[in-house]
């Protein structure tokens, strides 16, 4: 959802219908070791990332002047808004825009002194008008620079997007990287040849060793809603992630908020009924809300013969009230999904019951069994405390009150001067 000036993050509701107990075949859920195609997938990743990282670096170099200029203009804009140019000094007199800011500031200080002497509201009105004109000029320049960066990125978006998912923060197989580096110049090559690689790149000697690389991030402490410098609403969320080799799974609980005018009456009724079933209070007639789970998995290719993903509690071979979400595997795209969380799942999470993500291979035929290719276990550290605190914030009415404060209603009943988009 986007509200003019104060955009809210709105999760897209993309959830497959949950499976009933009889829909899930008996599943062996404890894979004995690494996924069967781990070595094949990771050797291919390491080889393809050598030229991809070179391309990413070239794009970064080409865009660096534009990005730096945009950041400088945003800093000037903040300085003008706060009427404090100290944060951006020294101003460059040879740069037309920076000289204009300097001249505005000198003139503004003179007007401020005059206002103190004369207490003339017309002088104060002039100050406001001049500041707003300066802000508008800076904003136009910043928007133009941002647009140029966005257009340049759009021209290579497919290539860069795939490289970003596959290669950034990846752990590489050294021998596969060096094999490609014989004929390709890339920033990863020097690191692969070095005895001690720089922190930017990490390597293993054998692809199977990647399954021993594990990182956990406990559930984060949720905060109240707040307005970020970029005009979006932050806070009111908690998340955790687990990394196994180059597989990274992140799960986040946050409010799914939509303008009531942007959903059908049937959808709005479903949102309201869901809150009623949870016993939640959300008294803002402009919006509908649901506690939602957002799942992010960076797998873009199969590590075995898996056909489906399952987010679940406990042993998947005992499915009643276990499966929170399921979907078929889509090769070539990472998993990015958000969906209203079932009440029973929220209860179990608030009690500290950990979530698993399991990739499952379904055997053909009506009597076929299913086999787990790999499974990732989210950490439960801090889960019960963080989930209980966030659900209390969502359900007690405090979320709605903070939302109304940050995005106040207008006299006509909509958002304060901000039409829903």
C-alpha positions in Angstrom: 0.0 0.0 0.0 1.2 3.5 -0.7 -0.2 6.6 0.9 1.1 9.8 -0.7 4.0 11.1 1.3 3.7 8.4 3.9 3.9 5.1 2.1 3.2 2.0 4.2 4.7 -1.3 3.4 1.9 -3.6 2.2 2.6 -7.3 1.8 1.1 -9.1 -1.2 -1.1 -11.9 -0.1 0.1 -14.9 -2.0 -0.6 -18.1 -0.1 -1.5 -21.5 -1.5 -4.5 -23.3 0.1 -3.3 -25.3 3.1 -3.1 -29.0 2.9 -5.3 -31.2 5.0 -3.8 -34.2 6.8 -4.7 -36.6 4.0 -3.2 -34.4 1.3 0.3 -34.8 2.8 1.8 -38.3 2.1 3.9 -39.9 4.8 7.1 -37.9 4.7 10.6 -38.8 5.8 11.7 -35.5 7.3 15.2 -36.0 8.5 17.5 -35.9 5.5 20.7 -37.9 6.3 23.1 -35.3 5.0 23.5 -32.5 2.4 21.0 -32.3 -0.4 22.0 -34.7 -3.3 22.7 -31.9 -5.8 24.5 -29.6 -3.4 27.9 -30.0 -5.1 26.5 -29.6 -8.6 24.5 -26.5 -7.8 27.3 -24.8 -5.8 30.0 -25.5 -8.4 27.8 -24.0 -11.0 27.1 -21.0 -8.8 30.8 -20.4 -8.2 31.6 -20.5 -11.9 28.7 -18.3 -13.0 29.3 -15.7 -10.2 32.8 -14.9 -11.5 31.6 -12.9 -14.5 28.4 -11.8 -12.8 30.4 -10.1 -10.0 32.5 -8.4 -12.6 29.4 -7.0 -14.2 28.0 -5.9 -10.8 31.2 -4.0 -10.1 31.2 -2.4 -13.5 27.6 -1.2 -13.0 28.5 0.1 -9.5 31.4 2.1 -10.8 29.3 3.6 -13.6 26.5 4.6 -11.2 28.7 5.7 -8.3 28.9 9.4 -9.4 25.1 9.6 -9.8 24.4 7.9 -6.5 26.9 10.1 -4.7 25.4 13.2 -6.2 21.9 12.1 -5.2 23.0 11.5 -1.6 24.6 14.9 -1.5 21.5 16.6 -2.8 19.4 14.7 -0.2 21.8 16.0 2.5 21.4 19.5 1.3 17.6 19.1 1.3 17.7 17.9 4.9 19.9 20.8 5.9 17.5 23.3 4.4 14.5 21.7 6.0 16.2 22.0 9.4 17.6 25.5 8.6 21.1 24.2 9.6 23.8 24.1 6.9 26.5 23.1 9.4 25.8 19.4 8.6 26.7 19.9 4.9 29.7 22.3 5.2 31.9 23.1 3.5 29.6 24.1 0.6 31.3 24.2 -2.8 31.0 27.7 -4.3 31.8 26.3 -7.8 28.7 24.1 -7.7 25.6 26.0 -8.7 23.2 24.2 -6.4 25.5 24.4 -3.4 26.1 28.1 -3.9 22.3 28.6 -4.2 21.9 26.9 -0.8 24.6 29.1 0.7 23.0 32.2 -0.6 19.6 31.1 0.7 21.0 30.5 4.1 22.6 33.9 4.3 19.4 35.6 3.2 17.4 33.4 5.7 19.6 34.4 8.6 19.1 38.1 7.7 15.3 37.6 7.6 15.4 35.8 10.9 17.3 38.7 12.5 14.8 41.1 11.0 11.9 39.1 12.4 13.4 39.1 15.9 13.7 42.9 15.7 10.3 43.7 14.1 8.1 40.8 15.0 6.5 41.2 11.6 4.6 38.0 10.5 5.1 39.0 6.9 8.8 38.5 7.3 8.3 35.0 8.8 5.9 34.2 5.9 8.7 35.3 3.5 11.2 33.0 5.3 8.8 30.0 4.9 8.2 30.8 1.2 11.9 31.1 0.4 12.7 27.9 2.3 10.0 26.0 0.4 11.2 27.3 -2.9 14.7 26.1 -2.1 13.4 22.7 -0.9 11.4 22.3 -4.1 14.4 23.1 -6.3 16.5 20.5 -4.4 13.8 17.9 -4.5 13.5 18.3 -8.3 17.2 17.7 -8.7 17.2 14.7 -6.3 14.2 13.2 -8.1 15.9 13.6 -11.4 19.1 11.9 -10.2 17.1 9.1 -8.6 15.2 8.6 -11.9 18.5 8.4 -13.9 19.8 5.7 -11.5 16.5 3.8 -11.7 16.5 3.9 -15.5 20.1 2.7 -15.6 19.3 -0.2 -13.2 16.2 -1.1 -15.1 18.3 -1.5 -18.3 20.2 -4.4 -16.6 17.6 -5.4 -14.0 17.2 -9.0 -15.1 20.9 -9.7 -15.2 21.6 -7.8 -12.0 18.7 -9.3 -10.1 19.8 -12.8 -10.8 23.4 -12.1 -10.0 22.4 -10.4 -6.7 20.3 -13.3 -5.5 22.9 -15.9 -6.6 26.2 -14.2 -5.8 26.0 -11.5 -3.2 27.1 -12.7 0.2 27.6 -16.2 -1.2 30.3 -18.6 -0.1 32.2 -19.9 -3.1 34.0 -23.1 -4.0 37.6 -21.9 -4.5 38.6 -24.4 -7.2 35.6 -23.5 -9.3 36.3 -19.8 -9.1 39.9 -20.2 -10.0 38.9 -22.3 -13.0 36.9 -19.4 -14.5 39.5 -16.8 -13.4 42.0 -18.2 -15.9 40.0 -16.5 -18.6 37.9 -13.8 -16.8 38.8 -10.7 -14.8 36.6 -10.4 -11.7 37.0 -8.9 -8.2 36.5 -12.4 -6.8 39.6 -13.7 -8.5 42.3 -12.0 -6.4 40.5 -13.0 -3.3 40.4 -16.7 -4.4 44.1 -16.6 -5.1 45.0 -14.9 -1.8 46.1 -16.9 1.2 43.8 -14.8 3.4 40.7 -13.7 1.5 39.3 -10.2 2.2 36.1 -10.1 4.3 34.0 -9.4 1.2 34.4 -13.0 -0.1 34.4 -16.4 1.6 35.5 -19.8 0.3 35.4 -23.5 1.0 37.6 -26.0 -0.6 35.0 -28.7 -1.1 31.3 -28.0 -2.1 30.0 -30.5 0.5 31.7 -28.3 3.2 29.1 -25.7 2.5 26.4 -27.6 4.4 28.5 -27.2 7.6 28.4 -23.4 7.2 25.5 -22.4 9.5 24.4 -19.0 10.8 21.4 -18.1 13.0 19.9 -14.8 13.8 17.5 -14.9 16.7 14.1 -13.3 16.7 14.5 -9.5 16.8 12.9 -7.3 19.4 9.8 -5.6 18.0 9.2 -1.8 18.4 6.2 0.4 18.0 5.5 1.9 14.6 7.7 4.9 13.6 8.2 7.1 10.6 11.5 6.5 8.9 13.5 9.4 7.2 12.3 8.0 3.8 8.6 8.5 4.8 7.8 4.8 5.3 6.5 3.2 8.5 9.0 1.1 10.3 8.8 -1.1 13.4 5.9 -3.4 14.4 7.7 -6.5 13.2 10.0 -9.2 14.4 12.1 -11.6 12.3 14.6 -14.4 12.4 16.7 -16.2 9.8 18.8 -19.2 9.3 21.6 -19.8 6.8 22.8 -23.3 5.7 25.6 -23.0 3.1 24.2 -20.5 0.6 20.6 -21.2 1.4 19.1 -18.4 3.5 15.6 -18.5 5.0 14.0 -15.5 6.7 10.6 -15.4 8.4 9.0 -12.2 9.6 5.8 -11.4 11.5 4.3 -8.0 10.8 1.0 -6.3 10.2 -0.5 -6.6 6.7 -2.3 -3.3 6.2 -4.4 -2.3 3.2 -6.7 0.7 2.6 -10.3 -0.6 3.1 -11.2 1.2 -0.2 -8.6 -0.9 -2.1 -10.1 -4.3 -1.2 -13.5 -5.8 -2.0 -16.3 -6.0 0.6 -15.7 -9.8 0.8 -12.0 -9.4 1.4 -12.6 -6.7 4.0 -15.1 -9.0 5.7 -12.5 -11.7 5.8 -9.9 -9.4 7.4 -12.5 -8.3 10.0 -13.6 -11.8 10.7 -9.9 -12.9 11.1 -9.3 -10.1 13.7 -12.5 -11.0 15.5 -11.5 -14.7 15.7 -8.1 -13.6 17.2 -9.8 -11.2 19.7 -7.9 -8.3 18.2 -8.9 -4.6 18.4 -8.1 -2.5 15.4 -10.2 0.7 15.4 -9.2 2.5 12.2 -12.0 2.4 9.6 -9.7 3.5 6.8 -7.7 0.3 6.8 -8.0 -3.5 7.2 -5.2 -5.3 9.0 -4.1 -8.9 9.6 -1.0 -10.3 11.4 1.0 -11.7 8.5 4.0 -14.0 8.0 6.5 -13.0 5.3 8.8 -15.8 4.1 12.0 -15.2 2.1 14.0 -18.1 0.7 16.8 -17.4 -1.8 16.8 -20.8 -3.5 16.5 -20.3 -7.3 17.2 -23.9 -8.4 16.5 -27.3 -6.9 19.1 -29.0 -4.7 17.6 -32.4 -5.4 14.3 -33.6 -6.9 12.1 -31.5 -4.6 8.8 -30.3 -5.9 7.2 -28.4 -3.0 8.1 -26.3 0.0 6.4 -26.6 3.4 6.6 -24.2 6.3 5.5 -26.3 9.3 5.9 -27.2 13.0 7.4 -30.4 14.2 7.5 -33.6 12.2 6.0 -33.3 8.7 5.1 -37.0 8.8 2.4 -36.1 11.4 0.7 -33.2 9.5 -2.5 -32.4 11.4 -2.2 -28.7 12.5 1.4 -28.7 11.4 1.6 -27.1 7.9 1.4 -23.3 8.0 2.1 -22.7 4.3 2.9 -24.8 1.2 3.7 -24.1 -2.4 5.2 -25.8 -5.4 8.8 -25.0 -6.3 9.3 -22.4 -9.1 12.8 -22.8 -10.7 14.6 -19.5 -11.4 12.9 -17.4 -8.8 13.5 -17.0 -5.0 10.6 -17.5 -2.7 9.0 -14.2 -1.7 5.6 -14.6 -0.1 3.4 -13.1 2.6 0.1 -14.3 3.9 -2.2 -13.8 6.9 -1.0 -16.1 9.6 -3.5 -18.7 11.0 -4.5 -18.1 14.6 -3.4 -21.5 15.7 0.1 -20.9 14.2 0.4 -17.6 16.0 -0.4 -19.3 19.2 2.2 -22.0 18.7 4.8 -19.4 17.7 4.0 -17.2 20.7 4.6 -20.3 22.8 8.1 -20.7 21.3 7.4 -23.7 19.0 10.0 -23.3 16.2 9.2 -23.3 12.5 10.8 -25.5 9.8 11.1 -25.0 6.1 11.3 -28.4 4.3 11.8 -29.0 0.6 9.9 -32.2 -0.3 10.0 -34.5 -3.3 6.7 -36.1 -4.1 6.9 -39.6 -5.6 4.5 -40.2 -8.6 1.4 -42.3 -8.2 -1.5 -42.3 -5.7 0.5 -44.5 -3.2 3.7 -42.5 -3.6 5.5 -41.3 -0.5 7.2 -38.0 -0.1 10.9 -37.5 0.9 12.5 -34.5 2.4 15.4 -33.2 0.3 16.5 -30.7 3.0 15.1 -28.9 6.0 15.9 -25.6 7.6 15.1 -24.9 11.2 14.5 -21.4 12.3 16.0 -20.5 15.7 13.5 -20.2 18.6 15.8 -17.9 20.6 13.7 -14.9 21.7 10.7 -16.2 19.7 8.1 -16.5 22.5 9.0 -13.1 24.0 9.1 -11.2 20.7 6.0 -12.8 19.2 3.9 -12.3 22.4 5.0 -8.7 22.6 4.2 -8.0 19.0 0.8 -9.7 19.0 -0.1 -7.8 22.1 0.8 -4.6 20.3 -1.2 -5.5 17.3 -4.3 -6.8 19.2 -4.6 -4.3 22.0 -5.4 -1.3 19.9 -2.0 0.4 20.3 -1.1 -0.3 16.6 -4.2 1.4 15.4 -3.6 4.4 17.6 0.0 4.8 16.5 -1.1 4.4 12.9 -3.7 7.2 13.3 -1.0 9.4 14.9 1.6 8.8 12.1 -1.0 8.9 9.2 -3.7 11.1 10.7 -7.2 11.1 9.2 -8.3 14.2 7.3 -11.5 16.1 8.0 -13.2 14.2 5.1 -12.4 10.9 6.7 -9.4 9.9 4.6 -5.7 10.0 5.4 -4.5 13.5 6.3 -4.0 15.0 2.9 -2.8 11.7 1.5 -5.0 9.8 -0.9 -4.6 6.0 -0.8 -2.8 4.6 -3.8 
